[in-house]
């Protein structure tokens, strides 16, 4: 493991090792309080962030490291100076680069030219830190992740891609339910079906919410991704039948609910469910920090 741009970079064993380390860190940071002492991590943000920025900053501090926050006040990556030069310069000062970007190609260029590990903290194609945190959260409630049946509801996007890859690698069952014309990327779907066939997992895509019956956990994300200027009100007619609410929970029989946030209460998820006993949403948000620290420790252990 030299970089983390997508969960597809990881083997099943590596995913399980990261989850185990994340759970260990969550229990007690004391043995790891100086694990990144003397290390500096550059965190680049082309997009606004709450959970990603705070979880990396606070998490790196818990490991004794130093976080360098870089926003885009001086221009986006590749505008003021090339992505190549960003990577070459940062590699001279920092021990790793974490980047939240609009285009996955930017991450590929950072990886190409950086001589230090690069971590994808979000791109248009993948959100591996989120997907790993999600399966860590599920692992806190399910001893065998290969027996989990996860139901994603809404718009197929970067989070969906990472969840599908993780589920396929782990041999889990995943149901993706989207309105017509809002399914995940076809290439990623095909790739995940091949991975699932190898691991004993299963991937099912449908526009019928009845396909969610029997899922252990339902997962929601915003109906309009960050950077999309479409008003939420305009997509409501299309997505309203796909809201996670008490009725859908009863239909599916799911005992857990996840949402990567930011959440639009009353749109993709009802407040009743988000604040209800099935919600693991804020455990999930906390686990972003622990799994990201597991990733950094694994990448920098040498």
N, C-alpha and C positions, 0 to 999 in steps of 0.2 A: 504494500500500500504506500504509494509515493504521493498521490494527489487524490482528491475526491471531487470529481465533476458530476458524477452520476452514480447511483447505487449499482448500476451495471458494472462499475469498476471493481465491485467487491464480490467475493465468493460467499456462499452461504455461511461458511465457518467464520469468515471475517465479520459478517453482519451480526452473527450471534455473539461473537467476542466483543464487539462494540456495545451491544445491548447489555451484556454482562458487566462490562466495565462501567457503563453509564449507571447501572443499578448500584454498583459498589460505591461509586462517587457520591451518589445521592444519599447513601447511608452515612458516610463519614468522609469528609475532605481532609481530615487531619494528616493522614499519611502522605497526601499529595500536595500539601500546602506550599512546598517549594519545588514542585516537579518541573515548573517552567521558569524557575528563577534565572534571571539573566536573558530570557527570551523575549523578543518583541514581535508582536503579530500585527500586521497592517490589515485593517478592515476597511474595504472600499465600498461605498454606497452610492449607486446611481439612482436608487429608489428610496423613498421614505421608509422608515421602519421603527417599530416599537420593540417587538419581541426579539428580532434578530440582533439589533444593535445592543440592547441592554443585556441579553443573554450571553453574547460573546464578550462584551466588556466586563461584566461582573464575573463571568465564568473564568476568564483568563486571569483576572485578579485573584480569584480563589486558588488558582494553581501557582501563584507567585510570579506570573508573567506580566508583561506590559502591553497594553492595547493601544494602537495608533489609529485613530479614527480619521478617515479621509472622505469628505463629502465632495460635491461637484461644484463648489463655488468658483473654482478656477477652470471650469469647463469639464465636459464629460470625457471619459476615457476615449482616446483616439482623436480628440479635438484639439486641445491645447498642445499635446504631444502624443506620439503614437503609443499604442498599447505595448508594442515591443519595448519602447524606452521606459514606460511605466514599470514593466516587469524587470528589466535589466537594472534600473535604479533601485527599486525596492529590494531586490535580491541582495544588494550590497549592504543594506542596513538591517533588514528584517529577517526573521527566521521562518516566517510563513506569510502567505497572502490569503485573505478571506475576501471574497468579492460578491456583491449583490448587484446584478447587472440586468440590463434590458435584453441583450442578445447573448445567447450561449456561445456564439463565435468569439466574443470578447474573452470569455474564460479559456477557450481553446488557445487563443493567442497568448494569454497570460501564462498558461501552462507550457506552451512551446518555448517561450523565451525566459521564463523564471528558472532560477537554479535552486529555489526553495519550494516547499509544498504549496499547492494552490487548492483552496476549498471553495466550492460553489455554495454560497449562502442564499442563492435564488437566481434563476435565469428564466427566460421565456419557455424553455423546454423541461427543466428539471428543478426540483427542490429537495435534494437528497437529505439535508439536515432535518427537514420537516418529516420526511418519510421515515427516517430512522427513529426520530423521537416518537412518532406515532406507533411504530411497532414495539418500541421500548414500553410505551404506555400499555399496549395490549399485553405485553409479556408480564406486566405486573398483575394481570388478572387471568392469564391463560398460561399454563405450564408448557404447553406444546403449541407453538405458533403454527405448525403445519395443520392443526385441527381447527384453526380460526376461519370463520366465514365473514369477510368484511364487505359491507355494502356501501359504495360511494354513490352519492346522489347529487346531480346538478350538472354543471358545465365541465366537460373534459378539458383539463389544463395541465400545467406543469406539476402541480401536486398530485393529480390523478396519475400522471406518468410515473412519478417516483413511488407511489403506493403500489401500482401494478407491478413494477419491477421488483420491489421488495417482496411482495406477496408471491410472485412467481419464483423468485430465488429461494424463498423459505418453504415452498410447497404448500402454501395456504390457498384457500378458495377466495376469490374476489368477484363481486358482482358490481358492474358499473352501469348505472341507470341514468341516462341523459335524454333530453328532448331530441328529436330528429335534427340532424345537422349540427349538433353540439357535442359529438363524441370526441374522444381523445385522438391524437395523431395516429393515422393508420399504420405507419411504419413501426411506431412504438408498440401498438397493439399486437402486430404480427410477431415482433421480437418477444413480447411477453408470453404469447401463446406457445412459442417454441420453448422458452425457459420453463414454463409451467409443465409442459409435456415431459421435460427432462426430470423435474423435481417431484412430480406427482401432484402438482397444484392444479388449479383450474381458474380460467378467466372467462366470465360470461358478460356480454354486453347486451343491453336491452333498453327500450324506451318505456317498458311497462313496469310500474312500481311493484306489481305483484311478484316480480322476479326477486325482490328483496326478502321474501318470506324465508325464514330460517336463518337469517343473518344474525350473528352474535353482536355485531357493532355496526351502526350507521355513521357515515362520515359526510359532512357538508363543507362546502367552501363557498365563497362569494360568487354570485351569478355574474358579476362584472369584474374582470381581473384588473389589477392596478395598471394604470396607463391607458385603459380603455375609457374613452370619454362618454360612452353610452349611458344615459341616466338609468338608474335602477328601475324607475317606473316604466320605462319602455320595454323592459324584458320580463316584467312581471307576468304578463298574460301567457308567455311561453313557459316560464319556469314555476309559476304558482303551484301546479299539481305536484311538483317535486320538492316542496318544502318538507323539512323534517319537523314533524309536530307529533302531538300525542296520538293522533289517529294513525300516522305512519308507523310509529313505534309499536302500536298494538297490532297492526297488520303484519309487520315483520317479525315481531317477537324479540327484537333486539334488546339486550340488557345494558348496552353501553352506547354512548354517543361521543363522537369526536368532531372538532371543527378547528382548522388551523388558524383561524382569525386573521385579520379583523372580521368580526361578524356583524351582519346587518340584521338585527333582531326584527322579527316580523316579516322578513323576506325568506332567505334560505333556511332559517331556523327560527322556531318560536322561542320566546323568552321562557315559556313554561318548561320546555325541554332543556334549554341551555342552562337553566338554573335548577333543574330537577335532579332526582337521585341517580339517573342513568348517565348524567354528564360527567365525562372525564376531561373536559375541555381545558380546565385550568391546571390539572395534573400534566396534561399534554404540553401546555405552554411552559411549565416549569421544566419538563424533561428536555426541552430544546437545549437548555444550558448544560445539562448533564451529558447528553449524547454528544454535543459539540465538544465538550471538554474531553470526552473519550476519543473523539476523532483527532483532536490536536495532540493528545498524549501519544496516540498510536503513530501519528505521522512524525512526531518529533522525538520519539523515544531513543533514537540513535544519537 
